[in-house]
Amino acid sequence: MTTLTWNDLPGHPTRWWGIPVLAAMRRDYLAVISAQRSLGDLPRQTILGERGVDVFDPELVREVMVDHADALIRWARGPEVFSQLMGQSVLVTEGPTWQRQRRMLMQAFTPRRVAGYAALMTDAAAAGLAGVQDGEVAMDTLFSHLTMDVISRTLFSTPIGADTAAAAHAVQVLSETALAEMFWPFTLPDWLPLPGKAAKRRASRLIHGLLGGHVNARRASGDGTPDLLGMLMALRDEATGEALSPQEVYDQCMVSFQAGHETSATALLWWSWLLAAHPEAQARARTEVDAVLAGRVPTADDSGAMPFLSATLKEAMRLYPPVAAIMTRRLTREITLGGVRLPARTLVRVTPWLLHRDPRWWPDAPLAFKPERFMPGAAHEIPRGAYIPFGLGPRVCLGQHFAVLEMTLIAALLLQRFELSPAGNEAPKPRMAVTLRPESGLTLRLTSRRAA
């Protein structure tokens, strides 16, 4: 059997070194990648002399992300951009540094450790929901507040307080800026008087000031509070006994704060829209919540006892994965993928948005909201690699257990208290920054169940 090469793969013709493609990606990244999908499961693309392939088949996704994981490193431009926001955290490091950080941080995010954060999560959610009035509610503001308060209490044992709105806005500014910079070969200095630079500087100062105040106060006091910050400071490498450096502790706090609230808030945002738009699914999920909780506050043990609620969250992340794209890796050596020989330095792109909506893997109305896909005894088995909201392989999201528990508890508390309905007739339009959010925010009508 003849082995194909990268040159044998189908690809759209490019002109002007692919610069028009880069410009199109900045405008609508998912549309560009969707056009690639029309060429097959392994199409090629050349941009600024870089050879790349998109992988649209779940088996090939697993093959490259799992079987060939040792041949992959992060696409350099991504870590360059994110390191400006989050330092040399586990999100951007490579090689032995990443292995050491990942090995140490896994101790803080085991399912057992995460279960210990459940009371902090429900305290934050109950406090935030107590202030919600019946009527039209800006759900993006609500979920940003809830998840940011959760991460603040988990990291620092302190409610987020009045900083929520400003901090949430700052995170969005940094997210939008990061995506825009991703499609340029380098980042211009932030001190230049260019559009967006002043906003980026203000956002960065606010976030660093907020987190730096907490971290510096903890170091000065020597307080041994057993929250996530205290755990990060106490972590020791099981192999060497070495601790995280002060800068590493700070950088891990930064990535936990920014990524830890943003992805969960985004997933809950789409979930709330889908339940508002599908009242039968909402009623079924609420009935389950009422039966399991009987009006009490949920605990970590309850999360596994509400399978339909969990299925609605999974289906929401299928249709609207918070990280919809930008899973890009570079090959450090030649590999053979699906019978095609790919040379070292080839860029490999995986796009959950398209995997999650492909009718081959989701044959029963792939664009419809059907939580039953994730229930026991579902009509169709989900192929491995077709559903990857938290990534795949060794770099799978470190905080996935935290996120799943947080979302389940917040969703249960919301359904206990309110009925959700659309505030308008139009479905929100997705817009991708680092996460996939409704372009113009999301407003829903909430009605207290006590007043219903």
PLY file of the C-alpha trace (Angstrom):
ply
format ascii 1.0
element vertex 452
property float x
property float y
property float z
element edge 451
property int vertex1
property int vertex2
end_header
0.00 0.00 0.00
1.41 3.37 -1.04
1.82 5.93 1.74
0.57 9.36 0.82
2.40 12.57 1.69
1.23 16.00 2.81
1.42 17.18 -0.81
-1.14 14.53 -1.82
-3.79 15.92 0.53
-6.60 18.13 -0.82
-6.38 21.84 -0.14
-7.85 25.14 -1.27
-5.45 27.20 -3.38
-3.86 30.07 -1.47
-2.57 33.37 -2.77
-0.45 36.14 -1.33
1.22 33.62 1.02
-2.12 32.95 2.73
-2.45 36.46 4.21
-6.10 36.77 3.02
-6.84 33.51 4.86
-5.37 34.93 8.06
-7.52 38.03 7.68
-10.60 35.84 7.16
-9.71 33.84 10.29
-9.64 37.01 12.34
-13.12 37.86 11.09
-14.68 34.39 11.44
-12.31 31.56 12.32
-14.98 28.86 12.39
-16.20 29.73 8.90
-12.70 29.29 7.48
-12.22 25.92 9.18
-15.70 24.83 8.07
-14.63 25.50 4.48
-11.65 23.21 5.07
-14.04 20.49 6.27
-15.62 20.36 2.80
-12.35 18.91 1.46
-12.36 15.76 3.59
-11.13 14.47 6.92
-7.48 15.50 6.49
-7.18 18.60 4.29
-4.01 20.66 4.06
-3.38 24.39 4.16
-0.35 26.66 3.76
-0.13 30.04 5.49
3.05 32.14 5.48
5.03 29.07 4.46
3.68 26.95 7.34
2.29 23.54 6.40
-0.84 22.56 8.29
-3.55 19.92 8.36
-7.03 19.88 9.88
-8.19 16.63 11.47
-11.94 15.99 11.27
-12.20 12.24 11.95
-12.48 11.14 15.62
-10.21 8.12 15.14
-7.55 10.30 13.56
-8.01 12.89 16.32
-7.30 10.23 18.94
-4.43 8.84 16.91
-2.64 12.17 16.72
-3.56 13.57 20.17
-3.07 10.35 22.15
-0.96 7.84 20.21
1.40 10.52 18.87
1.26 12.80 21.90
5.03 12.53 22.35
5.48 14.12 18.90
3.37 17.20 19.69
4.14 20.58 21.16
1.92 23.63 21.40
1.82 25.94 18.40
4.27 28.62 19.52
2.08 31.63 18.77
-0.61 30.49 21.21
1.72 30.24 24.25
3.39 33.52 23.27
0.06 35.32 23.47
-1.24 33.52 26.56
2.03 33.91 28.47
1.47 37.67 28.40
-1.79 37.11 30.26
-0.98 34.12 32.48
2.79 33.91 32.74
4.62 30.60 32.54
1.69 28.58 33.80
0.84 24.97 33.01
-1.29 26.30 30.14
1.75 27.39 28.12
4.86 25.56 29.32
6.39 22.59 27.48
8.78 19.72 28.10
10.15 18.94 31.57
8.79 22.21 33.04
5.26 21.35 31.93
5.59 17.74 33.09
6.72 18.88 36.54
3.97 21.50 36.85
1.29 19.13 35.61
2.44 16.34 37.94
2.32 18.68 40.94
-0.94 20.44 40.08
-2.82 17.18 39.54
-2.66 16.76 43.32
-4.88 19.85 43.72
-7.49 18.78 41.17
-8.21 15.13 41.94
-11.94 14.28 42.16
-11.59 13.94 45.93
-9.97 17.36 46.31
-12.51 18.95 44.00
-15.39 17.48 46.03
-14.02 19.42 48.99
-14.72 22.67 47.13
-18.45 21.91 46.72
-19.59 23.93 49.74
-17.65 26.97 48.51
-19.32 26.58 45.12
-22.85 26.38 46.54
-22.21 29.24 48.99
-21.14 31.47 46.10
-24.03 30.40 43.87
-26.68 30.75 46.59
-25.41 34.21 47.53
-25.42 35.36 43.91
-28.84 33.95 43.11
-30.35 35.51 46.24
-29.98 38.91 44.63
-31.68 37.99 41.33
-35.09 39.58 40.77
-37.87 38.26 38.56
-37.83 39.65 35.04
-35.25 40.02 32.30
-31.75 39.09 33.48
-28.42 39.52 31.73
-27.24 35.93 32.02
-23.66 36.64 30.95
-23.34 39.08 33.85
-24.99 36.65 36.27
-22.87 33.62 35.37
-19.65 35.66 35.26
-20.41 36.82 38.80
-21.27 33.34 40.05
-18.27 31.55 38.57
-15.87 34.36 39.45
-17.10 34.29 43.03
-16.63 30.50 43.06
-13.03 30.76 41.89
-12.31 33.64 44.30
-13.62 31.69 47.28
-11.80 28.55 46.12
-8.49 30.31 45.51
-8.46 32.83 48.34
-11.31 31.91 50.73
-12.72 35.37 49.93
-15.89 36.38 48.07
-15.22 38.40 44.94
-17.33 41.28 46.26
-17.69 44.50 44.28
-14.81 43.64 41.92
-16.91 41.26 39.83
-18.15 43.51 37.02
-14.80 45.20 36.46
-12.88 41.92 36.64
-15.29 40.15 34.27
-14.99 43.01 31.78
-11.20 42.92 32.07
-11.12 39.18 31.34
-13.28 39.72 28.24
-11.01 42.52 27.01
-7.95 40.29 27.42
-9.73 37.39 25.72
-10.73 39.49 22.71
-7.21 40.94 22.48
-5.61 37.51 22.67
-7.62 36.17 19.74
-6.86 39.23 17.62
-3.12 38.95 18.34
-3.12 35.22 17.63
-3.33 35.82 13.89
-0.31 38.10 13.67
3.24 36.68 13.63
4.27 38.87 16.60
2.73 41.15 19.22
3.50 44.85 19.12
4.53 46.40 22.48
1.58 47.29 24.68
2.92 50.80 25.34
2.33 51.84 21.71
-0.60 54.26 21.17
-2.54 51.80 19.01
-6.26 50.84 19.05
-6.99 48.43 21.87
-3.64 48.79 23.63
-4.92 51.19 26.31
-7.85 48.89 27.10
-5.49 45.93 27.30
-3.18 47.79 29.69
-6.07 48.78 31.96
-7.49 45.24 31.98
-4.10 43.72 32.73
-3.43 46.16 35.59
-6.81 45.41 37.14
-6.44 41.63 37.04
-2.84 41.64 38.24
-3.73 44.10 40.99
-6.64 41.98 42.16
-4.71 38.70 42.26
-1.42 40.22 43.39
-3.13 41.75 46.42
-4.43 38.36 47.55
-1.18 36.47 46.90
1.06 39.08 48.50
-1.17 39.34 51.57
-1.06 35.56 52.02
2.72 35.45 51.73
3.11 38.30 54.21
0.78 36.73 56.77
2.08 33.19 56.47
-1.53 32.07 56.88
-1.95 28.36 56.18
-5.57 28.52 55.02
-6.31 25.24 53.17
-7.78 26.88 50.06
-6.40 26.45 46.54
-3.76 29.16 47.04
-2.64 27.51 50.27
-2.53 24.17 48.49
-0.43 25.59 45.65
2.03 27.03 48.15
2.21 23.71 50.01
2.60 21.45 46.94
5.77 19.41 46.69
7.04 17.40 43.74
6.76 13.75 44.78
9.92 12.95 42.82
12.18 15.73 44.12
10.43 17.34 47.08
10.68 20.67 45.27
8.00 23.35 45.74
6.52 25.65 43.10
8.44 28.90 42.93
6.65 32.10 44.08
6.27 33.13 40.43
4.87 29.72 39.50
2.33 29.96 42.32
1.28 33.38 41.06
1.06 32.22 37.44
-1.05 29.19 38.37
-3.39 31.46 40.35
-3.68 33.69 37.29
-4.60 30.86 34.91
-7.00 29.38 37.47
-8.72 32.73 37.93
-9.04 33.64 34.26
-9.64 30.26 32.63
-11.35 28.74 35.66
-14.31 31.08 35.62
-14.53 31.95 31.92
-15.06 28.47 30.49
-17.64 27.49 33.11
-19.54 30.77 32.71
-19.60 30.30 28.94
-20.88 26.72 29.15
-23.61 27.74 31.61
-24.59 30.63 29.37
-25.35 28.36 26.42
-26.94 25.77 28.71
-29.37 28.36 30.10
-30.36 29.47 26.61
-30.97 25.91 25.46
-33.13 25.08 28.48
-35.08 28.31 28.06
-35.67 27.42 24.40
-36.64 23.81 25.24
-39.16 23.94 28.10
-39.80 20.18 28.08
-36.13 19.43 28.74
-36.08 22.17 31.37
-39.11 20.67 33.11
-37.56 17.19 33.10
-34.28 18.48 34.53
-36.13 20.46 37.23
-38.25 17.46 38.19
-35.07 15.44 38.64
-33.44 18.18 40.74
-36.53 18.46 42.95
-36.73 14.70 43.43
-33.06 14.33 44.38
-32.62 17.45 46.50
-36.10 17.98 47.97
-35.32 21.69 48.38
-31.93 21.34 50.10
-28.59 22.65 48.85
-26.80 20.11 46.62
-23.53 18.47 47.61
-20.76 16.85 45.61
-22.40 13.46 46.14
-25.58 14.69 44.45
-23.89 15.52 41.16
-23.88 11.88 40.06
-27.50 11.38 41.10
-28.91 13.79 38.50
-28.09 12.12 35.16
-30.52 14.12 33.03
-29.26 17.44 34.38
-25.72 16.27 33.60
-26.87 15.25 30.12
-28.26 18.75 29.45
-24.89 20.26 30.37
-23.01 17.78 28.18
-25.32 18.44 25.25
-24.89 22.18 25.69
-21.11 21.73 25.54
-21.52 19.57 22.46
-23.44 22.19 20.55
-21.49 25.13 21.96
-18.10 23.94 23.23
-16.59 26.77 25.31
-13.22 26.18 23.60
-14.56 25.68 20.10
-11.24 25.69 18.26
-7.58 26.72 18.47
-6.37 23.25 19.51
-3.23 23.57 17.40
-0.09 21.47 17.81
3.23 21.27 15.96
4.90 17.97 15.08
8.41 17.59 16.46
9.07 14.62 14.20
7.59 12.89 11.17
4.51 10.75 11.84
2.10 8.72 9.71
-1.52 9.67 10.33
-4.33 7.85 8.54
-1.87 6.50 5.99
-0.43 9.97 5.29
3.18 10.81 6.08
3.34 14.22 7.76
6.75 15.87 8.09
8.17 17.40 11.25
6.99 20.98 11.96
3.57 20.38 10.38
0.81 22.21 12.27
-2.12 20.00 13.29
-5.49 21.63 14.04
-8.42 20.02 15.87
-11.76 21.86 16.00
-14.33 20.60 18.55
-17.05 22.82 17.02
-17.03 20.73 13.85
-16.42 17.34 15.46
-19.38 17.94 17.78
-21.74 18.78 14.90
-20.73 16.24 12.27
-23.79 14.16 11.21
-21.61 11.08 10.79
-20.91 10.95 14.53
-24.23 12.49 15.62
-26.76 10.93 13.20
-29.93 11.95 15.01
-30.41 15.64 14.07
-26.85 16.81 14.92
-27.82 20.48 15.29
-30.75 19.75 17.60
-30.63 19.90 21.41
-31.14 16.29 22.51
-29.74 15.58 26.00
-30.88 11.95 25.59
-27.70 11.37 23.55
-25.81 11.31 26.85
-28.23 9.18 28.84
-27.70 5.46 29.54
-29.10 3.35 26.74
-28.86 6.10 24.12
-29.73 5.03 20.59
-26.30 5.83 19.17
-22.92 5.22 20.74
-20.67 8.28 20.70
-17.38 7.49 18.92
-14.27 8.11 20.96
-12.77 11.41 19.94
-16.06 12.85 18.65
-16.81 14.68 21.92
-13.89 16.61 23.41
-15.13 19.72 25.27
-12.13 19.53 27.63
-9.57 18.51 25.03
-7.85 15.17 24.63
-4.55 13.51 25.43
-1.96 14.43 28.06
-2.95 18.11 27.95
-6.63 17.46 28.65
-8.03 20.25 30.85
-6.60 19.94 34.35
-9.70 21.53 35.88
-12.36 19.48 34.15
-13.59 17.79 37.35
-13.79 21.20 39.02
-15.72 22.67 36.07
-18.20 19.79 35.82
-18.98 19.87 39.54
-19.26 23.67 39.57
-21.62 23.75 36.58
-23.80 20.94 37.94
-24.22 22.58 41.34
-24.95 26.04 39.90
-27.40 24.59 37.37
-29.25 22.67 40.10
-29.52 25.74 42.32
-30.78 27.87 39.43
-33.49 25.35 38.50
-34.54 25.07 42.15
-35.24 28.79 42.25
-36.31 29.92 38.78
-38.06 29.05 35.56
-36.19 30.20 32.46
-37.78 31.52 29.27
-36.50 33.45 26.25
-36.66 37.25 26.41
-36.75 37.54 22.60
-37.45 35.53 19.50
-33.95 35.20 18.05
-31.37 32.62 19.01
-28.05 34.13 20.11
-25.32 34.18 17.47
-22.03 32.52 18.50
-18.89 34.65 18.38
-15.48 33.18 19.07
-12.89 34.97 21.15
-10.82 32.55 23.24
-14.16 31.08 24.32
-17.37 30.86 22.28
-19.89 33.38 23.59
-23.16 34.91 22.35
-22.24 37.87 20.16
-24.52 40.35 21.90
-24.72 38.73 25.32
-27.75 36.79 26.50
-30.87 38.03 28.26
-33.46 35.58 29.59
-36.66 36.02 31.54
-36.42 34.45 35.03
-39.52 33.76 37.07
-39.23 32.78 40.70
-40.85 29.42 41.33
-42.33 30.83 44.54
-44.07 33.45 42.43
-45.00 31.16 39.54
0 1
1 2
2 3
3 4
4 5
5 6
6 7
7 8
8 9
9 10
10 11
11 12
12 13
13 14
14 15
15 16
16 17
17 18
18 19
19 20
20 21
21 22
22 23
23 24
24 25
25 26
26 27
27 28
28 29
29 30
30 31
31 32
32 33
33 34
34 35
35 36
36 37
37 38
38 39
39 40
40 41
41 42
42 43
43 44
44 45
45 46
46 47
47 48
48 49
49 50
50 51
51 52
52 53
53 54
54 55
55 56
56 57
57 58
58 59
59 60
60 61
61 62
62 63
63 64
64 65
65 66
66 67
67 68
68 69
69 70
70 71
71 72
72 73
73 74
74 75
75 76
76 77
77 78
78 79
79 80
80 81
81 82
82 83
83 84
84 85
85 86
86 87
87 88
88 89
89 90
90 91
91 92
92 93
93 94
94 95
95 96
96 97
97 98
98 99
99 100
100 101
101 102
102 103
103 104
104 105
105 106
106 107
107 108
108 109
109 110
110 111
111 112
112 113
113 114
114 115
115 116
116 117
117 118
118 119
119 120
120 121
121 122
122 123
123 124
124 125
125 126
126 127
127 128
128 129
129 130
130 131
131 132
132 133
133 134
134 135
135 136
136 137
137 138
138 139
139 140
140 141
141 142
142 143
143 144
144 145
145 146
146 147
147 148
148 149
149 150
150 151
151 152
152 153
153 154
154 155
155 156
156 157
157 158
158 159
159 160
160 161
161 162
162 163
163 164
164 165
165 166
166 167
167 168
168 169
169 170
170 171
171 172
172 173
173 174
174 175
175 176
176 177
177 178
178 179
179 180
180 181
181 182
182 183
183 184
184 185
185 186
186 187
187 188
188 189
189 190
190 191
191 192
192 193
193 194
194 195
195 196
196 197
197 198
198 199
199 200
200 201
201 202
202 203
203 204
204 205
205 206
206 207
207 208
208 209
209 210
210 211
211 212
212 213
213 214
214 215
215 216
216 217
217 218
218 219
219 220
220 221
221 222
222 223
223 224
224 225
225 226
226 227
227 228
228 229
229 230
230 231
231 232
232 233
233 234
234 235
235 236
236 237
237 238
238 239
239 240
240 241
241 242
242 243
243 244
244 245
245 246
246 247
247 248
248 249
249 250
250 251
251 252
252 253
253 254
254 255
255 256
256 257
257 258
258 259
259 260
260 261
261 262
262 263
263 264
264 265
265 266
266 267
267 268
268 269
269 270
270 271
271 272
272 273
273 274
274 275
275 276
276 277
277 278
278 279
279 280
280 281
281 282
282 283
283 284
284 285
285 286
286 287
287 288
288 289
289 290
290 291
291 292
292 293
293 294
294 295
295 296
296 297
297 298
298 299
299 300
300 301
301 302
302 303
303 304
304 305
305 306
306 307
307 308
308 309
309 310
310 311
311 312
312 313
313 314
314 315
315 316
316 317
317 318
318 319
319 320
320 321
321 322
322 323
323 324
324 325
325 326
326 327
327 328
328 329
329 330
330 331
331 332
332 333
333 334
334 335
335 336
336 337
337 338
338 339
339 340
340 341
341 342
342 343
343 344
344 345
345 346
346 347
347 348
348 349
349 350
350 351
351 352
352 353
353 354
354 355
355 356
356 357
357 358
358 359
359 360
360 361
361 362
362 363
363 364
364 365
365 366
366 367
367 368
368 369
369 370
370 371
371 372
372 373
373 374
374 375
375 376
376 377
377 378
378 379
379 380
380 381
381 382
382 383
383 384
384 385
385 386
386 387
387 388
388 389
389 390
390 391
391 392
392 393
393 394
394 395
395 396
396 397
397 398
398 399
399 400
400 401
401 402
402 403
403 404
404 405
405 406
406 407
407 408
408 409
409 410
410 411
411 412
412 413
413 414
414 415
415 416
416 417
417 418
418 419
419 420
420 421
421 422
422 423
423 424
424 425
425 426
426 427
427 428
428 429
429 430
430 431
431 432
432 433
433 434
434 435
435 436
436 437
437 438
438 439
439 440
440 441
441 442
442 443
443 444
444 445
445 446
446 447
447 448
448 449
449 450
450 451
